[in-house]
Amino acid sequence: MINTNRPRRSVLYMPGANTRALEKAKSLPADSLILDLEDAVAPDAKVTARANILAALESGFGYREAVVRINNLNTPWGLDDLKTFANSKADSILLPKVESAAQVQEVASLLQQMNAPTNMTIWAMIETPLAIFRLQEIASSHPLLEALVLGTSDLVKDLHARHTPNRIENQAALSLSVLAARAYGLCVLDGVHLSLDDEAGLRQSCIQGRDMGFDGKTLIHPNQIALANEIFGPSDLEITEAQEKIAAYEVAIKLGAGIAVLNGKLIEELHIQDAKRILALGRAIANALNQPTP
């Protein structure tokens, strides 16, 4: 199940073959890091990248969550990837191109056989048309599954679609993924924004993802972190409003009313649940930032 004490506003892909990037990651303000052995690593660099990531995990990334994206188990590298990191300091294992519950269950079984820590979770890449059709099956596949990660670039390729500013080509997949995640208590992360010199487009994409219900956004460059943190994190105004809603509702309850009115708006229990979620996220972000950096 999702760790609600862990913000995932910004989730940065880091290529395992690049030792300089892995070292730099220890000082970046990203909430989570995806240490990549798959798409970002050429076949002849897979073994070296594996060793690089293992060494980086040993020295630690501070408060930053460390997730290793392994190669698919049907590749020459996948099983060795899993063996290498099953007992490492990685927080989670990210599986590429998940299209069935069986894929998640197989990795969960292997992790158990390898005596992996019980708190090591599994993340699943959702990046093919078949994955979208099987979202319910995947999302409910195993208790170790913690997050769905949208691979929108691969999905657009498979759809023979085109990237558009409003992402109409991915709307159905994005919405269904959020629905599946919420139905089964999972984290869900939006796909990457490919243009590195398009801050306006990145902002639009982050706002759209936040408004759709995503917990955060996957990123491909450190320059994208600040904007994702800003948009997916609660603002000072949102925190203040959440506190005011809770206070007004508590007064109403004491007076025997089941609802409250604040600034002309009706406040019910459902609004209080969301207000508490916002405050918990704000506290988790503050607590993480107070953790030491290696």
JOFENGI-V512901 format. One record per run of one state. SS is the DSSP state (A for helix, B for strand, O for the rest). FROM is the first residue (numbers start at 1). LEN is the number of residues. Records with the same first field share a line. If there is no record, write none. Layout:
SS=FROM-LEN + FROM-LEN
This chain:
O=1-9 + 16-3 + 28-4 + 37-6 + 60-5 + 70-8 + 86-6 + 96-5 + 114-7 + 127-2 + 134-1 + 140-5 + 151-1 + 160-8 + 184-3 + 191-8 + 213-3 + 220-2 + 233-3 + 255-5 + 263-2 + 268-1 + 290-5
B=10-6 + 32-5 + 65-5 + 92-4 + 121-6 + 145-6 + 187-4 + 216-4 + 260-3 + 265-3
A=19-9 + 43-17 + 78-8 + 101-13 + 129-5 + 135-5 + 152-8 + 168-16 + 199-14 + 222-11 + 236-19 + 269-21
